[in-house]
């Protein structure tokens, strides 16, 4: 079975959380090293698919779930792969974040 690649971005589209499957498929060694050093990583730097970036923008503005079937390249340059992508806003905390 395939592991879901899970990532969380903040309102500025900075990387907040990711699981091992996401790391393996989408984060280059350079991005991972920058993340470990505390350098903010944006969605634009991670995703090379305009469709994924559009979905992120959509969920941030509309605050609604969106699902699409997309094909985009993997980090290891082994070609493209089809993904079922779901974007969903996280619930805001008391401070409005």
KOLKE-262629 format. One line per field, with one value per atom (N, C-alpha, C): residue number from 1; z, x, y; chain. Coordinates in Angstrom, 3 decimals. Each point is the difference from the previous one (the first is absolute). Layout:
BEGIN
seq <- [NUM ...]
c3 <- [Z ...]
c1 <- [X ...]
c2 <- [Y ...]
mol <- [A ...]
END
This chain:
BEGIN
seq <- [1 1 1 2 2 2 3 3 3 4 4 4 5 5 5 6 6 6 7 7 7 8 8 8 9 9 9 10 10 10 11 11 11 12 12 12 13 13 13 14 14 14 15 15 15 16 16 16 17 17 17 18 18 18 19 19 19 20 20 20 21 21 21 22 22 22 23 23 23 24 24 24 25 25 25 26 26 26 27 27 27 28 28 28 29 29 29 30 30 30 31 31 31 32 32 32 33 33 33 34 34 34 35 35 35 36 36 36 37 37 37 38 38 38 39 39 39 40 40 40 41 41 41 42 42 42 43 43 43 44 44 44 45 45 45 46 46 46 47 47 47 48 48 48 49 49 49 50 50 50 51 51 51 52 52 52 53 53 53 54 54 54 55 55 55 56 56 56 57 57 57 58 58 58 59 59 59 60 60 60 61 61 61 62 62 62 63 63 63 64 64 64 65 65 65 66 66 66 67 67 67 68 68 68 69 69 69 70 70 70 71 71 71 72 72 72 73 73 73 74 74 74 75 75 75 76 76 76 77 77 77 78 78 78 79 79 79 80 80 80 81 81 81 82 82 82 83 83 83 84 84 84 85 85 85 86 86 86 87 87 87 88 88 88 89 89 89 90 90 90 91 91 91 92 92 92 93 93 93 94 94 94 95 95 95 96 96 96 97 97 97]
c3 <- [0.000 0.000 0.000 -0.565 -0.084 1.262 0.471 1.124 -0.527 0.702 -0.374 0.307 -0.948 0.219 0.587 1.213 0.705 0.268 -0.278 0.234 0.537 0.829 0.535 -0.314 -0.523 -0.318 0.807 0.323 0.676 -1.035 0.451 -0.897 -1.040 0.321 -0.942 -0.894 0.071 -0.785 0.371 1.267 0.511 0.566 -0.208 0.504 1.525 0.568 1.456 0.467 -0.646 0.393 -1.252 0.044 -1.074 0.578 -0.635 0.448 -0.883 0.356 -0.706 -1.479 -0.300 -1.388 -0.828 0.557 -0.702 -0.194 1.039 -0.084 -1.120 -0.030 -0.987 -1.436 -0.208 -1.356 -0.494 0.932 -0.444 0.480 0.999 0.520 -0.479 -0.670 -0.423 1.228 -0.087 1.130 0.391 -0.996 0.276 0.780 -0.400 0.708 1.419 0.153 1.322 0.913 -0.526 0.783 0.409 -0.916 0.328 1.082 -0.101 1.010 1.377 0.036 1.267 0.609 -0.864 0.466 0.384 -0.178 0.363 -1.091 -1.200 -1.126 -0.493 -0.092 -0.463 -1.421 -0.184 -1.290 -0.510 -1.197 -0.560 -0.924 -0.211 -0.895 -1.409 -0.440 -1.350 -0.164 1.055 -0.061 -0.021 0.611 0.092 -1.243 -0.367 -1.060 -1.351 -0.948 -1.351 -0.899 0.600 -0.738 0.219 -1.064 0.147 0.525 -0.304 0.460 1.527 0.590 1.458 0.643 -0.545 0.543 -0.107 -1.084 -0.164 1.053 0.275 1.034 1.372 0.300 1.286 0.109 -1.062 -0.017 0.180 -0.654 0.077 1.419 0.647 1.352 0.992 -0.218 0.891 -0.168 -1.219 -0.226 0.259 -0.439 0.143 1.309 0.629 1.242 -0.135 -1.136 -0.235 -0.560 0.224 -0.461 -1.520 -0.582 -1.439 -0.299 -0.983 -0.420 -1.508 -0.419 -1.434 -0.232 -1.201 -0.465 -0.794 0.402 -0.647 -0.297 -0.980 -0.322 0.102 0.801 0.086 0.387 -0.229 0.192 1.458 0.219 1.330 0.206 1.231 0.346 -0.586 -0.177 -0.497 -1.512 -0.674 -1.456 -0.757 0.624 -0.650 -0.891 -0.293 -0.834 0.804 -0.660 0.659 0.550 0.926 0.605 0.213 -0.091 0.241 1.493 0.467 1.406 0.131 1.020 0.430 1.091 -0.296 0.900 0.670 1.315 0.770 0.796 -0.145 0.817 0.892 1.228 0.976 0.982 0.367 0.993 1.389 0.793 1.396 0.797 1.086 0.850 0.638 0.073 0.621 1.515 0.634 1.451 0.550 1.284 0.618 -0.418 -0.393 -0.408 -1.459 -0.701 -1.390 -1.001 0.453 -0.915 -0.519]
c1 <- [0.830 -0.830 0.873 -0.525 0.716 -0.249 1.034 -0.139 -0.418 -0.932 -0.394 1.136 0.261 0.958 -0.789 0.358 -0.754 0.904 -0.542 0.734 -0.963 0.533 -0.774 0.758 -0.735 0.570 -0.726 0.692 -0.676 -0.639 -0.593 -0.703 0.919 1.287 0.979 0.593 -0.564 0.411 1.395 0.376 1.263 -0.240 0.969 -0.037 -0.036 -0.979 -0.100 0.281 -0.630 0.106 -0.019 0.695 -0.079 0.332 -0.526 0.334 1.114 0.442 1.126 -0.311 -1.218 -0.378 0.098 -0.444 0.109 1.470 0.785 1.427 0.665 -0.257 0.624 -0.381 -1.243 -0.479 0.184 0.070 -0.076 1.107 0.769 1.011 1.396 0.660 1.373 0.906 1.201 0.933 0.266 0.054 0.247 -1.153 -1.226 -1.166 -0.046 0.258 -0.020 1.060 1.185 1.070 -0.385 -0.566 -0.448 -1.076 -0.912 -1.056 0.603 0.975 0.663 0.715 0.472 0.683 -0.971 -1.299 -1.000 -0.302 0.472 -0.287 -1.409 -0.878 -1.373 -0.024 -0.811 -0.138 -1.421 -0.126 -1.314 -0.489 -1.311 -0.608 0.564 0.273 0.537 1.336 0.780 1.305 -0.143 -1.047 -0.191 -0.672 -1.118 -0.822 0.335 0.219 0.307 -1.221 -1.161 -1.248 -0.870 -0.287 -0.895 -1.376 -0.433 -1.312 -0.034 1.067 0.062 0.022 0.795 0.071 -1.349 -0.708 -1.346 -0.952 0.096 -0.850 0.287 1.265 0.368 -0.586 0.149 -0.546 -1.515 -0.648 -1.464 -0.459 0.668 -0.416 0.259 1.047 0.276 -1.019 -0.464 -0.957 -1.445 -0.372 -1.387 -0.249 1.086 -0.090 -0.927 0.144 -0.814 0.860 -0.434 0.693 -0.032 1.083 0.066 0.764 -0.495 0.652 0.213 1.159 0.306 0.929 -0.049 0.961 1.044 1.259 1.059 1.194 0.769 1.255 1.102 1.028 1.121 1.269 1.162 1.288 0.341 0.739 0.503 1.364 0.422 1.250 1.219 -0.078 1.163 0.137 -0.834 0.046 -0.224 -0.691 -0.267 -1.237 -0.438 -1.175 -1.179 -1.139 -1.216 -0.790 -0.866 -0.863 -1.376 -1.025 -1.360 -0.291 -0.672 -0.356 -1.462 -0.629 -1.293 0.319 -0.214 0.395 -1.232 0.056 -1.075 0.607 -0.590 0.409 -1.168 0.328 -1.044 0.574 -0.778 0.505 -0.001 0.979 0.019 -0.880 -0.546 -0.842 0.861 -0.576 0.716 -0.011 1.088 0.037 -0.600 -0.003 -0.631 0.630 1.259 0.674 -0.282 -0.777 -0.353 1.014 0.980 1.004 -0.386]
c2 <- [-1.187 1.187 1.248 1.065 1.260 0.815 0.657 0.914 1.358 0.648 1.345 0.963 0.884 1.080 1.162 0.411 1.033 1.191 1.186 1.238 1.044 0.882 1.111 1.286 0.989 1.310 1.064 1.095 1.100 0.932 1.084 0.922 0.638 0.084 0.555 -1.094 -1.187 -1.165 -0.501 0.194 -0.538 -1.394 -0.861 -1.364 0.001 -0.695 -0.112 -1.421 -0.980 -1.402 -0.857 -1.137 -0.985 -1.358 -1.037 -1.352 -0.585 -1.196 -0.621 -0.241 -0.413 -0.249 1.283 1.118 1.278 0.364 -0.165 0.315 -0.790 -1.281 -0.891 0.371 0.406 0.245 1.436 0.965 1.391 0.923 -0.378 0.915 -0.391 0.931 -0.229 0.063 -0.553 0.111 1.468 0.889 1.416 0.620 -0.301 0.527 -0.550 -1.276 -0.621 0.622 0.229 0.622 1.425 0.765 1.359 -0.034 -0.959 -0.135 -0.295 -0.888 -0.345 1.209 0.893 1.213 1.114 -0.247 1.000 1.011 -0.257 0.894 -0.305 1.017 -0.243 -0.579 -1.028 -0.664 0.260 0.543 0.305 -1.112 -0.018 -0.987 0.122 1.212 0.215 -0.704 -0.040 -0.673 -1.520 -0.519 -1.450 -0.570 0.594 -0.574 0.605 -0.874 0.446 -0.126 0.003 -0.132 1.230 0.748 1.152 -0.410 -1.226 -0.472 -0.137 -0.509 -0.137 1.385 0.903 1.358 0.700 -0.251 0.559 -0.557 -1.295 -0.608 0.597 0.217 0.594 1.402 0.775 1.358 -0.031 -0.946 -0.139 -0.319 -0.941 -0.384 1.130 0.783 1.122 1.128 0.211 1.087 -0.429 -1.190 -0.454 -0.749 -0.470 -0.775 -1.211 -0.682 -1.187 -1.126 -1.212 -1.195 -0.070 -0.473 -0.185 -1.284 -0.756 -1.246 0.028 -0.495 -0.110 -1.181 -0.535 -0.992 0.779 -0.068 0.762 -0.885 0.401 -0.660 1.048 -0.296 0.930 -0.742 0.642 -0.672 -0.249 -1.065 -0.333 0.651 0.082 0.660 -0.717 -1.295 -0.743 0.027 0.795 0.176 -1.303 -0.931 -1.284 0.082 1.188 0.180 0.501 0.042 0.465 -1.174 0.322 -1.007 0.605 -0.817 0.460 -0.027 1.050 0.117 0.390 -0.468 0.508 1.010 1.284 1.080 0.583 0.083 0.632 1.145 1.180 1.138 0.377 0.336 0.339 1.002 1.014 0.957 -0.623 0.374 -0.414 0.949 -0.502 0.849 1.078 1.199 1.107 -0.158 0.446 -0.038 1.299 0.179 1.160 1.318 -0.015 1.226 0.343 -0.851 0.261 -0.507 -0.778 -0.536 -1.354]
mol <- [A A A A A A A A A A A A A A A A A A A A A A A A A A A A A A A A A A A A A A A A A A A A A A A A A A A A A A A A A A A A A A A A A A A A A A A A A A A A A A A A A A A A A A A A A A A A A A A A A A A A A A A A A A A A A A A A A A A A A A A A A A A A A A A A A A A A A A A A A A A A A A A A A A A A A A A A A A A A A A A A A A A A A A A A A A A A A A A A A A A A A A A A A A A A A A A A A A A A A A A A A A A A A A A A A A A A A A A A A A A A A A A A A A A A A A A A A A A A A A A A A A A A A A A A A A A A A A A A A A A A A A A A A A A A A A A A A A A A A A A A A A A A A A A A A A A]
END
